[in-house]
Amino acid sequence: MLCSVYKSSKKEGMYLYISKKDDFSDVPQALLTMFGKPIFVMVMKMEGRKLALADIEKVKMSLKEDGFFLQLPPPQINLLDEYKSRKSQS
């Protein structure tokens, strides 16, 4: 299975996986509006791959069922809150 990967022009770390290059017909218009102009990254073979921030099986299932997969950026860590939490535990 091949898929095409695009990064968002509006939100850093947001990626859109679709089954066919430049075919956004399965992606809801509201999502495309929020995503911004898709910037092509690569065509990727899904078999035997691991992804850093997404479960490959979930991506494959979403591509088959929905025609796309949206990868959101990981939540930002508030280092000050983390420091305070560790400090209060000592």
HTML snippet that shows the backbone in 3Dmol.js (N, CA, C, O; Angstrom):
<script src="https://3Dmol.org/build/3Dmol-min.js"></script>
<div id="view" style="width:600px;height:400px;position:relative"></div>
<script>
const pdb = `
ATOM      1  N   MET A   1       0.843  -1.183   0.000  1.00  0.00           N
ATOM      2  CA  MET A   1       0.000   0.000   0.000  1.00  0.00           C
ATOM      3  C   MET A   1       0.885   1.243   0.000  1.00  0.00           C
ATOM      4  O   MET A   1       1.805   1.362   0.809  1.00  0.00           O
ATOM      5  N   LEU A   2       0.601   2.155  -0.905  1.00  0.00           N
ATOM      6  CA  LEU A   2       1.306   3.437  -0.977  1.00  0.00           C
ATOM      7  C   LEU A   2       0.392   4.538  -0.441  1.00  0.00           C
ATOM      8  O   LEU A   2      -0.832   4.441  -0.528  1.00  0.00           O
ATOM      9  N   CYS A   3       0.997   5.573   0.107  1.00  0.00           N
ATOM     10  CA  CYS A   3       0.225   6.754   0.480  1.00  0.00           C
ATOM     11  C   CYS A   3       1.089   7.986   0.242  1.00  0.00           C
ATOM     12  O   CYS A   3       2.316   7.908   0.184  1.00  0.00           O
ATOM     13  N   SER A   4       0.425   9.108   0.109  1.00  0.00           N
ATOM     14  CA  SER A   4       1.115  10.385  -0.066  1.00  0.00           C
ATOM     15  C   SER A   4       0.978  11.179   1.221  1.00  0.00           C
ATOM     16  O   SER A   4      -0.080  11.189   1.849  1.00  0.00           O
ATOM     17  N   VAL A   5       2.055  11.840   1.603  1.00  0.00           N
ATOM     18  CA  VAL A   5       2.098  12.588   2.856  1.00  0.00           C
ATOM     19  C   VAL A   5       2.276  14.075   2.539  1.00  0.00           C
ATOM     20  O   VAL A   5       3.114  14.461   1.724  1.00  0.00           O
ATOM     21  N   TYR A   6       1.469  14.888   3.204  1.00  0.00           N
ATOM     22  CA  TYR A   6       1.511  16.344   3.041  1.00  0.00           C
ATOM     23  C   TYR A   6       1.632  16.992   4.411  1.00  0.00           C
ATOM     24  O   TYR A   6       1.057  16.511   5.387  1.00  0.00           O
ATOM     25  N   LYS A   7       2.383  18.088   4.480  1.00  0.00           N
ATOM     26  CA  LYS A   7       2.440  18.840   5.732  1.00  0.00           C
ATOM     27  C   LYS A   7       1.566  20.076   5.598  1.00  0.00           C
ATOM     28  O   LYS A   7       1.321  20.578   4.500  1.00  0.00           O
ATOM     29  N   SER A   8       1.108  20.545   6.736  1.00  0.00           N
ATOM     30  CA  SER A   8       0.223  21.704   6.780  1.00  0.00           C
ATOM     31  C   SER A   8       1.004  22.993   6.589  1.00  0.00           C
ATOM     32  O   SER A   8       2.122  23.130   7.085  1.00  0.00           O
ATOM     33  N   SER A   9       0.414  23.933   5.872  1.00  0.00           N
ATOM     34  CA  SER A   9       1.023  25.257   5.726  1.00  0.00           C
ATOM     35  C   SER A   9       0.618  26.175   6.881  1.00  0.00           C
ATOM     36  O   SER A   9       1.144  27.279   7.022  1.00  0.00           O
ATOM     37  N   LYS A  10      -0.326  25.705   7.705  1.00  0.00           N
ATOM     38  CA  LYS A  10      -0.816  26.538   8.812  1.00  0.00           C
ATOM     39  C   LYS A  10      -0.354  26.079  10.186  1.00  0.00           C
ATOM     40  O   LYS A  10      -0.195  26.904  11.086  1.00  0.00           O
ATOM     41  N   LYS A  11      -0.135  24.777  10.369  1.00  0.00           N
ATOM     42  CA  LYS A  11       0.168  24.250  11.702  1.00  0.00           C
ATOM     43  C   LYS A  11       1.390  23.341  11.644  1.00  0.00           C
ATOM     44  O   LYS A  11       1.364  22.291  11.001  1.00  0.00           O
ATOM     45  N   GLU A  12       2.449  23.748  12.312  1.00  0.00           N
ATOM     46  CA  GLU A  12       3.673  22.954  12.332  1.00  0.00           C
ATOM     47  C   GLU A  12       3.425  21.597  12.997  1.00  0.00           C
ATOM     48  O   GLU A  12       2.779  21.519  14.042  1.00  0.00           O
ATOM     49  N   GLY A  13       3.935  20.547  12.391  1.00  0.00           N
ATOM     50  CA  GLY A  13       3.808  19.207  12.957  1.00  0.00           C
ATOM     51  C   GLY A  13       2.533  18.481  12.571  1.00  0.00           C
ATOM     52  O   GLY A  13       2.320  17.346  12.998  1.00  0.00           O
ATOM     53  N   MET A  14       1.680  19.111  11.772  1.00  0.00           N
ATOM     54  CA  MET A  14       0.435  18.472  11.327  1.00  0.00           C
ATOM     55  C   MET A  14       0.662  17.914   9.924  1.00  0.00           C
ATOM     56  O   MET A  14       1.129  18.613   9.024  1.00  0.00           O
ATOM     57  N   TYR A  15       0.315  16.624   9.762  1.00  0.00           N
ATOM     58  CA  TYR A  15       0.513  15.946   8.482  1.00  0.00           C
ATOM     59  C   TYR A  15      -0.767  15.247   8.053  1.00  0.00           C
ATOM     60  O   TYR A  15      -1.537  14.763   8.883  1.00  0.00           O
ATOM     61  N   LEU A  16      -0.979  15.204   6.749  1.00  0.00           N
ATOM     62  CA  LEU A  16      -2.148  14.553   6.167  1.00  0.00           C
ATOM     63  C   LEU A  16      -1.667  13.439   5.251  1.00  0.00           C
ATOM     64  O   LEU A  16      -0.863  13.668   4.348  1.00  0.00           O
ATOM     65  N   TYR A  17      -2.169  12.225   5.493  1.00  0.00           N
ATOM     66  CA  TYR A  17      -1.853  11.066   4.670  1.00  0.00           C
ATOM     67  C   TYR A  17      -3.074  10.781   3.797  1.00  0.00           C
ATOM     68  O   TYR A  17      -4.195  10.714   4.302  1.00  0.00           O
ATOM     69  N   ILE A  18      -2.863  10.615   2.496  1.00  0.00           N
ATOM     70  CA  ILE A  18      -3.962  10.266   1.595  1.00  0.00           C
ATOM     71  C   ILE A  18      -3.526   9.110   0.693  1.00  0.00           C
ATOM     72  O   ILE A  18      -2.334   8.871   0.502  1.00  0.00           O
ATOM     73  N   SER A  19      -4.502   8.405   0.151  1.00  0.00           N
ATOM     74  CA  SER A  19      -4.218   7.210  -0.649  1.00  0.00           C
ATOM     75  C   SER A  19      -3.586   7.524  -1.999  1.00  0.00           C
ATOM     76  O   SER A  19      -2.688   6.811  -2.445  1.00  0.00           O
ATOM     77  N   LYS A  20      -4.046   8.582  -2.649  1.00  0.00           N
ATOM     78  CA  LYS A  20      -3.548   8.926  -3.987  1.00  0.00           C
ATOM     79  C   LYS A  20      -3.011  10.348  -3.982  1.00  0.00           C
ATOM     80  O   LYS A  20      -3.637  11.259  -3.439  1.00  0.00           O
ATOM     81  N   LYS A  21      -1.857  10.528  -4.589  1.00  0.00           N
ATOM     82  CA  LYS A  21      -1.221  11.847  -4.628  1.00  0.00           C
ATOM     83  C   LYS A  21      -2.160  12.885  -5.245  1.00  0.00           C
ATOM     84  O   LYS A  21      -2.742  12.672  -6.308  1.00  0.00           O
ATOM     85  N   ASP A  22      -2.287  13.997  -4.556  1.00  0.00           N
ATOM     86  CA  ASP A  22      -3.068  15.161  -4.984  1.00  0.00           C
ATOM     87  C   ASP A  22      -4.568  14.894  -5.107  1.00  0.00           C
ATOM     88  O   ASP A  22      -5.279  15.705  -5.701  1.00  0.00           O
ATOM     89  N   ASP A  23      -5.071  13.782  -4.564  1.00  0.00           N
ATOM     90  CA  ASP A  23      -6.506  13.489  -4.584  1.00  0.00           C
ATOM     91  C   ASP A  23      -7.075  13.702  -3.180  1.00  0.00           C
ATOM     92  O   ASP A  23      -7.040  12.801  -2.342  1.00  0.00           O
ATOM     93  N   PHE A  24      -7.593  14.894  -2.940  1.00  0.00           N
ATOM     94  CA  PHE A  24      -8.119  15.275  -1.628  1.00  0.00           C
ATOM     95  C   PHE A  24      -9.638  15.121  -1.570  1.00  0.00           C
ATOM     96  O   PHE A  24     -10.282  15.689  -0.688  1.00  0.00           O
ATOM     97  N   SER A  25     -10.212  14.364  -2.493  1.00  0.00           N
ATOM     98  CA  SER A  25     -11.665  14.245  -2.586  1.00  0.00           C
ATOM     99  C   SER A  25     -12.309  13.602  -1.353  1.00  0.00           C
ATOM    100  O   SER A  25     -13.476  13.871  -1.070  1.00  0.00           O
ATOM    101  N   ASP A  26     -11.580  12.759  -0.614  1.00  0.00           N
ATOM    102  CA  ASP A  26     -12.134  12.128   0.589  1.00  0.00           C
ATOM    103  C   ASP A  26     -11.949  12.974   1.849  1.00  0.00           C
ATOM    104  O   ASP A  26     -12.510  12.659   2.899  1.00  0.00           O
ATOM    105  N   VAL A  27     -11.170  14.039   1.746  1.00  0.00           N
ATOM    106  CA  VAL A  27     -10.885  14.886   2.908  1.00  0.00           C
ATOM    107  C   VAL A  27     -11.973  15.949   3.037  1.00  0.00           C
ATOM    108  O   VAL A  27     -12.238  16.681   2.084  1.00  0.00           O
ATOM    109  N   PRO A  28     -12.611  16.040   4.222  1.00  0.00           N
ATOM    110  CA  PRO A  28     -13.665  17.050   4.406  1.00  0.00           C
ATOM    111  C   PRO A  28     -13.136  18.472   4.168  1.00  0.00           C
ATOM    112  O   PRO A  28     -12.005  18.794   4.532  1.00  0.00           O
ATOM    113  N   GLN A  29     -13.963  19.300   3.560  1.00  0.00           N
ATOM    114  CA  GLN A  29     -13.561  20.675   3.240  1.00  0.00           C
ATOM    115  C   GLN A  29     -13.167  21.453   4.494  1.00  0.00           C
ATOM    116  O   GLN A  29     -12.225  22.245   4.457  1.00  0.00           O
ATOM    117  N   ALA A  30     -13.875  21.236   5.600  1.00  0.00           N
ATOM    118  CA  ALA A  30     -13.549  21.942   6.847  1.00  0.00           C
ATOM    119  C   ALA A  30     -12.130  21.601   7.314  1.00  0.00           C
ATOM    120  O   ALA A  30     -11.406  22.463   7.812  1.00  0.00           O
ATOM    121  N   LEU A  31     -11.748  20.345   7.149  1.00  0.00           N
ATOM    122  CA  LEU A  31     -10.392  19.930   7.520  1.00  0.00           C
ATOM    123  C   LEU A  31      -9.359  20.575   6.610  1.00  0.00           C
ATOM    124  O   LEU A  31      -8.322  21.040   7.083  1.00  0.00           O
ATOM    125  N   LEU A  32      -9.628  20.608   5.315  1.00  0.00           N
ATOM    126  CA  LEU A  32      -8.698  21.248   4.380  1.00  0.00           C
ATOM    127  C   LEU A  32      -8.542  22.736   4.673  1.00  0.00           C
ATOM    128  O   LEU A  32      -7.447  23.283   4.545  1.00  0.00           O
ATOM    129  N   THR A  33      -9.624  23.385   5.063  1.00  0.00           N
ATOM    130  CA  THR A  33      -9.567  24.811   5.403  1.00  0.00           C
ATOM    131  C   THR A  33      -8.676  25.018   6.623  1.00  0.00           C
ATOM    132  O   THR A  33      -7.843  25.925   6.634  1.00  0.00           O
ATOM    133  N   MET A  34      -8.843  24.188   7.649  1.00  0.00           N
ATOM    134  CA  MET A  34      -8.041  24.281   8.858  1.00  0.00           C
ATOM    135  C   MET A  34      -6.582  23.919   8.575  1.00  0.00           C
ATOM    136  O   MET A  34      -5.670  24.521   9.143  1.00  0.00           O
ATOM    137  N   PHE A  35      -6.361  22.933   7.697  1.00  0.00           N
ATOM    138  CA  PHE A  35      -5.029  22.421   7.371  1.00  0.00           C
ATOM    139  C   PHE A  35      -4.217  23.430   6.567  1.00  0.00           C
ATOM    140  O   PHE A  35      -2.997  23.509   6.710  1.00  0.00           O
ATOM    141  N   GLY A  36      -4.895  24.197   5.726  1.00  0.00           N
ATOM    142  CA  GLY A  36      -4.196  25.145   4.857  1.00  0.00           C
ATOM    143  C   GLY A  36      -3.749  24.469   3.578  1.00  0.00           C
ATOM    144  O   GLY A  36      -4.151  23.340   3.297  1.00  0.00           O
ATOM    145  N   LYS A  37      -2.932  25.138   2.810  1.00  0.00           N
ATOM    146  CA  LYS A  37      -2.446  24.590   1.539  1.00  0.00           C
ATOM    147  C   LYS A  37      -1.531  23.396   1.836  1.00  0.00           C
ATOM    148  O   LYS A  37      -0.495  23.556   2.480  1.00  0.00           O
ATOM    149  N   PRO A  38      -1.914  22.199   1.367  1.00  0.00           N
ATOM    150  CA  PRO A  38      -1.076  21.026   1.605  1.00  0.00           C
ATOM    151  C   PRO A  38       0.255  21.136   0.856  1.00  0.00           C
ATOM    152  O   PRO A  38       0.289  21.465  -0.330  1.00  0.00           O
ATOM    153  N   ILE A  39       1.336  20.859   1.561  1.00  0.00           N
ATOM    154  CA  ILE A  39       2.673  20.891   0.972  1.00  0.00           C
ATOM    155  C   ILE A  39       3.161  19.446   0.865  1.00  0.00           C
ATOM    156  O   ILE A  39       3.345  18.767   1.875  1.00  0.00           O
ATOM    157  N   PHE A  40       3.367  18.987  -0.368  1.00  0.00           N
ATOM    158  CA  PHE A  40       3.760  17.594  -0.592  1.00  0.00           C
ATOM    159  C   PHE A  40       5.105  17.304   0.065  1.00  0.00           C
ATOM    160  O   PHE A  40       6.058  18.074  -0.058  1.00  0.00           O
ATOM    161  N   VAL A  41       5.158  16.149   0.780  1.00  0.00           N
ATOM    162  CA  VAL A  41       6.390  15.722   1.442  1.00  0.00           C
ATOM    163  C   VAL A  41       6.976  14.504   0.741  1.00  0.00           C
ATOM    164  O   VAL A  41       8.145  14.508   0.355  1.00  0.00           O
ATOM    165  N   MET A  42       6.150  13.442   0.573  1.00  0.00           N
ATOM    166  CA  MET A  42       6.662  12.218  -0.042  1.00  0.00           C
ATOM    167  C   MET A  42       5.548  11.225  -0.325  1.00  0.00           C
ATOM    168  O   MET A  42       4.443  11.338   0.204  1.00  0.00           O
ATOM    169  N   VAL A  43       5.861  10.248  -1.172  1.00  0.00           N
ATOM    170  CA  VAL A  43       5.037   9.060  -1.347  1.00  0.00           C
ATOM    171  C   VAL A  43       5.749   7.974  -0.556  1.00  0.00           C
ATOM    172  O   VAL A  43       6.965   7.810  -0.660  1.00  0.00           O
ATOM    173  N   MET A  44       4.976   7.232   0.238  1.00  0.00           N
ATOM    174  CA  MET A  44       5.577   6.275   1.151  1.00  0.00           C
ATOM    175  C   MET A  44       4.928   4.903   1.005  1.00  0.00           C
ATOM    176  O   MET A  44       3.707   4.791   0.901  1.00  0.00           O
ATOM    177  N   LYS A  45       5.749   3.870   0.998  1.00  0.00           N
ATOM    178  CA  LYS A  45       5.264   2.497   1.018  1.00  0.00           C
ATOM    179  C   LYS A  45       4.979   2.142   2.470  1.00  0.00           C
ATOM    180  O   LYS A  45       5.848   2.289   3.330  1.00  0.00           O
ATOM    181  N   MET A  46       3.771   1.679   2.745  1.00  0.00           N
ATOM    182  CA  MET A  46       3.344   1.447   4.126  1.00  0.00           C
ATOM    183  C   MET A  46       3.845   0.122   4.716  1.00  0.00           C
ATOM    184  O   MET A  46       4.045   0.027   5.926  1.00  0.00           O
ATOM    185  N   GLU A  47       4.047  -0.883   3.887  1.00  0.00           N
ATOM    186  CA  GLU A  47       4.453  -2.188   4.381  1.00  0.00           C
ATOM    187  C   GLU A  47       5.845  -2.126   5.003  1.00  0.00           C
ATOM    188  O   GLU A  47       6.775  -1.551   4.437  1.00  0.00           O
ATOM    189  N   GLY A  48       5.962  -2.732   6.179  1.00  0.00           N
ATOM    190  CA  GLY A  48       7.255  -2.829   6.843  1.00  0.00           C
ATOM    191  C   GLY A  48       7.783  -1.527   7.399  1.00  0.00           C
ATOM    192  O   GLY A  48       8.976  -1.418   7.683  1.00  0.00           O
ATOM    193  N   ARG A  49       6.917  -0.527   7.564  1.00  0.00           N
ATOM    194  CA  ARG A  49       7.349   0.784   8.072  1.00  0.00           C
ATOM    195  C   ARG A  49       6.890   0.986   9.499  1.00  0.00           C
ATOM    196  O   ARG A  49       5.907   0.397   9.950  1.00  0.00           O
ATOM    197  N   LYS A  50       7.621   1.831  10.194  1.00  0.00           N
ATOM    198  CA  LYS A  50       7.206   2.334  11.497  1.00  0.00           C
ATOM    199  C   LYS A  50       7.182   3.847  11.370  1.00  0.00           C
ATOM    200  O   LYS A  50       8.011   4.443  10.683  1.00  0.00           O
ATOM    201  N   LEU A  51       6.230   4.448  12.036  1.00  0.00           N
ATOM    202  CA  LEU A  51       6.147   5.908  12.036  1.00  0.00           C
ATOM    203  C   LEU A  51       6.502   6.418  13.418  1.00  0.00           C
ATOM    204  O   LEU A  51       6.194   5.773  14.420  1.00  0.00           O
ATOM    205  N   ALA A  52       7.143   7.563  13.478  1.00  0.00           N
ATOM    206  CA  ALA A  52       7.595   8.110  14.756  1.00  0.00           C
ATOM    207  C   ALA A  52       6.440   8.532  15.656  1.00  0.00           C
ATOM    208  O   ALA A  52       6.487   8.304  16.865  1.00  0.00           O
ATOM    209  N   LEU A  53       5.403   9.146  15.086  1.00  0.00           N
ATOM    210  CA  LEU A  53       4.346   9.722  15.909  1.00  0.00           C
ATOM    211  C   LEU A  53       2.960   9.141  15.679  1.00  0.00           C
ATOM    212  O   LEU A  53       1.978   9.653  16.218  1.00  0.00           O
ATOM    213  N   ALA A  54       2.866   8.083  14.887  1.00  0.00           N
ATOM    214  CA  ALA A  54       1.548   7.494  14.624  1.00  0.00           C
ATOM    215  C   ALA A  54       1.683   5.979  14.511  1.00  0.00           C
ATOM    216  O   ALA A  54       2.725   5.463  14.108  1.00  0.00           O
ATOM    217  N   ASP A  55       0.623   5.287  14.869  1.00  0.00           N
ATOM    218  CA  ASP A  55       0.567   3.830  14.752  1.00  0.00           C
ATOM    219  C   ASP A  55       0.270   3.490  13.293  1.00  0.00           C
ATOM    220  O   ASP A  55      -0.769   3.881  12.761  1.00  0.00           O
ATOM    221  N   ILE A  56       1.174   2.769  12.655  1.00  0.00           N
ATOM    222  CA  ILE A  56       1.047   2.464  11.219  1.00  0.00           C
ATOM    223  C   ILE A  56      -0.242   1.715  10.913  1.00  0.00           C
ATOM    224  O   ILE A  56      -0.839   1.928   9.858  1.00  0.00           O
ATOM    225  N   GLU A  57      -0.681   0.845  11.814  1.00  0.00           N
ATOM    226  CA  GLU A  57      -1.915   0.091  11.585  1.00  0.00           C
ATOM    227  C   GLU A  57      -3.136   1.011  11.617  1.00  0.00           C
ATOM    228  O   GLU A  57      -4.075   0.820  10.844  1.00  0.00           O
ATOM    229  N   LYS A  58      -3.130   2.001  12.499  1.00  0.00           N
ATOM    230  CA  LYS A  58      -4.226   2.980  12.549  1.00  0.00           C
ATOM    231  C   LYS A  58      -4.246   3.831  11.281  1.00  0.00           C
ATOM    232  O   LYS A  58      -5.311   4.165  10.761  1.00  0.00           O
ATOM    233  N   VAL A  59      -3.063   4.172  10.794  1.00  0.00           N
ATOM    234  CA  VAL A  59      -2.970   4.960   9.561  1.00  0.00           C
ATOM    235  C   VAL A  59      -3.550   4.159   8.396  1.00  0.00           C
ATOM    236  O   VAL A  59      -4.351   4.675   7.617  1.00  0.00           O
ATOM    237  N   LYS A  60      -3.136   2.886   8.282  1.00  0.00           N
ATOM    238  CA  LYS A  60      -3.639   2.033   7.204  1.00  0.00           C
ATOM    239  C   LYS A  60      -5.149   1.885   7.271  1.00  0.00           C
ATOM    240  O   LYS A  60      -5.833   1.990   6.253  1.00  0.00           O
ATOM    241  N   MET A  61      -5.681   1.638   8.486  1.00  0.00           N
ATOM    242  CA  MET A  61      -7.117   1.459   8.652  1.00  0.00           C
ATOM    243  C   MET A  61      -7.871   2.734   8.284  1.00  0.00           C
ATOM    244  O   MET A  61      -8.906   2.679   7.619  1.00  0.00           O
ATOM    245  N   SER A  62      -7.357   3.866   8.713  1.00  0.00           N
ATOM    246  CA  SER A  62      -7.996   5.146   8.405  1.00  0.00           C
ATOM    247  C   SER A  62      -7.970   5.430   6.901  1.00  0.00           C
ATOM    248  O   SER A  62      -8.939   5.950   6.349  1.00  0.00           O
ATOM    249  N   LEU A  63      -6.865   5.091   6.243  1.00  0.00           N
ATOM    250  CA  LEU A  63      -6.781   5.286   4.794  1.00  0.00           C
ATOM    251  C   LEU A  63      -7.815   4.429   4.068  1.00  0.00           C
ATOM    252  O   LEU A  63      -8.445   4.883   3.113  1.00  0.00           O
ATOM    253  N   LYS A  64      -7.986   3.188   4.524  1.00  0.00           N
ATOM    254  CA  LYS A  64      -8.959   2.291   3.889  1.00  0.00           C
ATOM    255  C   LYS A  64     -10.395   2.728   4.162  1.00  0.00           C
ATOM    256  O   LYS A  64     -11.230   2.718   3.257  1.00  0.00           O
ATOM    257  N   GLU A  65     -10.688   3.112   5.409  1.00  0.00           N
ATOM    258  CA  GLU A  65     -12.063   3.432   5.792  1.00  0.00           C
ATOM    259  C   GLU A  65     -12.474   4.860   5.437  1.00  0.00           C
ATOM    260  O   GLU A  65     -13.589   5.091   4.970  1.00  0.00           O
ATOM    261  N   ASP A  66     -11.573   5.814   5.659  1.00  0.00           N
ATOM    262  CA  ASP A  66     -11.917   7.225   5.493  1.00  0.00           C
ATOM    263  C   ASP A  66     -11.286   7.861   4.255  1.00  0.00           C
ATOM    264  O   ASP A  66     -11.767   8.882   3.763  1.00  0.00           O
ATOM    265  N   GLY A  67     -10.208   7.255   3.755  1.00  0.00           N
ATOM    266  CA  GLY A  67      -9.509   7.828   2.606  1.00  0.00           C
ATOM    267  C   GLY A  67      -8.420   8.810   2.987  1.00  0.00           C
ATOM    268  O   GLY A  67      -7.745   9.362   2.118  1.00  0.00           O
ATOM    269  N   PHE A  68      -8.242   9.034   4.294  1.00  0.00           N
ATOM    270  CA  PHE A  68      -7.192   9.948   4.758  1.00  0.00           C
ATOM    271  C   PHE A  68      -6.875   9.661   6.221  1.00  0.00           C
ATOM    272  O   PHE A  68      -7.639   8.988   6.913  1.00  0.00           O
ATOM    273  N   PHE A  69      -5.738  10.178   6.682  1.00  0.00           N
ATOM    274  CA  PHE A  69      -5.361  10.126   8.096  1.00  0.00           C
ATOM    275  C   PHE A  69      -4.717  11.452   8.432  1.00  0.00           C
ATOM    276  O   PHE A  69      -3.836  11.924   7.714  1.00  0.00           O
ATOM    277  N   LEU A  70      -5.158  12.055   9.525  1.00  0.00           N
ATOM    278  CA  LEU A  70      -4.591  13.321   9.982  1.00  0.00           C
ATOM    279  C   LEU A  70      -3.704  13.063  11.190  1.00  0.00           C
ATOM    280  O   LEU A  70      -4.165  12.547  12.208  1.00  0.00           O
ATOM    281  N   GLN A  71      -2.435  13.423  11.076  1.00  0.00           N
ATOM    282  CA  GLN A  71      -1.497  13.289  12.194  1.00  0.00           C
ATOM    283  C   GLN A  71      -1.332  14.658  12.834  1.00  0.00           C
ATOM    284  O   GLN A  71      -0.875  15.604  12.194  1.00  0.00           O
ATOM    285  N   LEU A  72      -1.707  14.752  14.097  1.00  0.00           N
ATOM    286  CA  LEU A  72      -1.595  16.001  14.830  1.00  0.00           C
ATOM    287  C   LEU A  72      -0.242  16.090  15.514  1.00  0.00           C
ATOM    288  O   LEU A  72       0.358  15.063  15.830  1.00  0.00           O
ATOM    289  N   PRO A  73       0.247  17.302  15.750  1.00  0.00           N
ATOM    290  CA  PRO A  73       1.520  17.435  16.452  1.00  0.00           C
ATOM    291  C   PRO A  73       1.362  16.985  17.906  1.00  0.00           C
ATOM    292  O   PRO A  73       0.273  17.086  18.471  1.00  0.00           O
ATOM    293  N   PRO A  74       2.439  16.491  18.509  1.00  0.00           N
ATOM    294  CA  PRO A  74       2.341  16.098  19.918  1.00  0.00           C
ATOM    295  C   PRO A  74       2.053  17.329  20.772  1.00  0.00           C
ATOM    296  O   PRO A  74       2.451  18.436  20.412  1.00  0.00           O
ATOM    297  N   PRO A  75       1.362  17.146  21.907  1.00  0.00           N
ATOM    298  CA  PRO A  75       1.070  18.301  22.758  1.00  0.00           C
ATOM    299  C   PRO A  75       2.362  18.909  23.293  1.00  0.00           C
ATOM    300  O   PRO A  75       3.332  18.206  23.577  1.00  0.00           O
ATOM    301  N   GLN A  76       2.349  20.226  23.422  1.00  0.00           N
ATOM    302  CA  GLN A  76       3.530  20.912  23.950  1.00  0.00           C
ATOM    303  C   GLN A  76       3.640  20.653  25.443  1.00  0.00           C
ATOM    304  O   GLN A  76       2.642  20.643  26.163  1.00  0.00           O
ATOM    305  N   ILE A  77       4.854  20.448  25.889  1.00  0.00           N
ATOM    306  CA  ILE A  77       5.108  20.214  27.316  1.00  0.00           C
ATOM    307  C   ILE A  77       5.449  21.550  27.955  1.00  0.00           C
ATOM    308  O   ILE A  77       6.321  22.279  27.483  1.00  0.00           O
ATOM    309  N   ASN A  78       4.744  21.857  29.039  1.00  0.00           N
ATOM    310  CA  ASN A  78       5.031  23.074  29.780  1.00  0.00           C
ATOM    311  C   ASN A  78       6.149  22.748  30.767  1.00  0.00           C
ATOM    312  O   ASN A  78       5.915  22.134  31.808  1.00  0.00           O
ATOM    313  N   LEU A  79       7.354  23.163  30.429  1.00  0.00           N
ATOM    314  CA  LEU A  79       8.519  22.820  31.237  1.00  0.00           C
ATOM    315  C   LEU A  79       8.466  23.435  32.629  1.00  0.00           C
ATOM    316  O   LEU A  79       8.964  22.837  33.583  1.00  0.00           O
ATOM    317  N   LEU A  80       7.874  24.611  32.762  1.00  0.00           N
ATOM    318  CA  LEU A  80       7.762  25.245  34.074  1.00  0.00           C
ATOM    319  C   LEU A  80       6.855  24.424  34.987  1.00  0.00           C
ATOM    320  O   LEU A  80       7.195  24.186  36.146  1.00  0.00           O
ATOM    321  N   ASP A  81       5.697  23.989  34.471  1.00  0.00           N
ATOM    322  CA  ASP A  81       4.800  23.148  35.262  1.00  0.00           C
ATOM    323  C   ASP A  81       5.466  21.825  35.633  1.00  0.00           C
ATOM    324  O   ASP A  81       5.302  21.337  36.751  1.00  0.00           O
ATOM    325  N   GLU A  82       6.209  21.251  34.706  1.00  0.00           N
ATOM    326  CA  GLU A  82       6.912  19.990  34.970  1.00  0.00           C
ATOM    327  C   GLU A  82       7.952  20.186  36.068  1.00  0.00           C
ATOM    328  O   GLU A  82       8.087  19.341  36.954  1.00  0.00           O
ATOM    329  N   TYR A  83       8.684  21.288  36.015  1.00  0.00           N
ATOM    330  CA  TYR A  83       9.690  21.595  37.030  1.00  0.00           C
ATOM    331  C   TYR A  83       9.037  21.776  38.394  1.00  0.00           C
ATOM    332  O   TYR A  83       9.510  21.235  39.393  1.00  0.00           O
ATOM    333  N   LYS A  84       7.942  22.543  38.431  1.00  0.00           N
ATOM    334  CA  LYS A  84       7.246  22.774  39.702  1.00  0.00           C
ATOM    335  C   LYS A  84       6.728  21.467  40.287  1.00  0.00           C
ATOM    336  O   LYS A  84       6.794  21.256  41.498  1.00  0.00           O
ATOM    337  N   SER A  85       6.221  20.605  39.445  1.00  0.00           N
ATOM    338  CA  SER A  85       5.695  19.313  39.888  1.00  0.00           C
ATOM    339  C   SER A  85       6.802  18.460  40.509  1.00  0.00           C
ATOM    340  O   SER A  85       6.613  17.864  41.569  1.00  0.00           O
ATOM    341  N   ARG A  86       7.938  18.408  39.853  1.00  0.00           N
ATOM    342  CA  ARG A  86       9.072  17.634  40.383  1.00  0.00           C
ATOM    343  C   ARG A  86       9.597  18.254  41.672  1.00  0.00           C
ATOM    344  O   ARG A  86       9.974  17.543  42.603  1.00  0.00           O
ATOM    345  N   LYS A  87       9.618  19.571  41.719  1.00  0.00           N
ATOM    346  CA  LYS A  87      10.128  20.292  42.891  1.00  0.00           C
ATOM    347  C   LYS A  87       9.242  20.024  44.103  1.00  0.00           C
ATOM    348  O   LYS A  87       9.741  19.851  45.215  1.00  0.00           O
ATOM    349  N   SER A  88       7.919  19.990  43.888  1.00  0.00           N
ATOM    350  CA  SER A  88       6.986  19.775  45.002  1.00  0.00           C
ATOM    351  C   SER A  88       7.028  18.335  45.507  1.00  0.00           C
ATOM    352  O   SER A  88       6.641  18.074  46.646  1.00  0.00           O
ATOM    353  N   GLN A  89       7.491  17.396  44.681  1.00  0.00           N
ATOM    354  CA  GLN A  89       7.564  16.005  45.077  1.00  0.00           C
ATOM    355  C   GLN A  89       8.813  15.701  45.876  1.00  0.00           C
ATOM    356  O   GLN A  89       8.891  14.662  46.533  1.00  0.00           O
ATOM    357  N   SER A  90       9.819  16.615  45.830  1.00  0.00           N
ATOM    358  CA  SER A  90      11.065  16.353  46.580  1.00  0.00           C
ATOM    359  C   SER A  90      11.033  16.908  47.974  1.00  0.00           C
ATOM    360  O   SER A  90      12.003  16.765  48.718  1.00  0.00           O
TER     361      SER A  90
END
`;
const viewer = $3Dmol.createViewer("view");
viewer.addModel(pdb, "pdb");
viewer.setStyle({}, {cartoon: {color: "spectrum"}});
viewer.zoomTo();
viewer.render();
</script>
